[in-house]
Amino acid sequence: MAKKVIEKTEATEEKKDVVAPKVEVKAGAKKKVVSSGILYVESTFNNTKVSLTDDKGNVLMWSSSGSMGFRGAKKGTPFAAAKIGETLGQKAFDLGLKEIDVVVKGVGSGRESAIRGFITKGFTINSIKDTTPVPHNGPKPKKPRRV
């Protein structure tokens, strides 16, 4: 029995001597270089969402006040929206973005602050478009509740 144990240890030592081939890790894909884009700002009473797309509408990056770490009532503040704009502005500057068109949607307090935070990095704004949906008296409201 002792011989079998010795044979097993010799076999394991042989396995340790075998070196696995190294796998080379290729560098990450190069980022797009975009000269112009569209900045979408959706501002509600409770949150502000900002996304940056190229001219065709493909989303390059996005952020919201909730993803920045703001919680509760602080998400809907102009300060949170300005922080979102600044962080996206820095990322867009790294992509090589120079000029943007802005599309604003919603009635929250972070509409203007997000745009101001974004342009602090030195972008040129071509146009600002407001696409806030406005009801034209829509469907008939529900009857009042009787208790």
C-alpha angles and dihedrals in degrees: 000000000000090000091057092053091051091050091053093052091049090051092051091049089054090053091052091054092058109091119208116232114260117247115219115224113219120224117261121272115278116256120246118261107223123181099188135021148159123259114207116199118189111185123183130169091262105035146009123220123190126187131179121210136176121248092276093054100255109146113242099176141343141186141179135198090251092055090050090062102261113137136195119344091355091072092072096051125111089237092061090048091051091052090052091051093049095050093046089046091056092049091047091050089056089054091056097250114167110169135024143188114218126217114189124195129178140029102259127127094250098068099099097029093059091053093046091049090051096050093051086086091063108263126155115236114213098183143349116214125187114212098171108152112243119197117230094205092289122189125354112273122245120270116263115268118255116211 
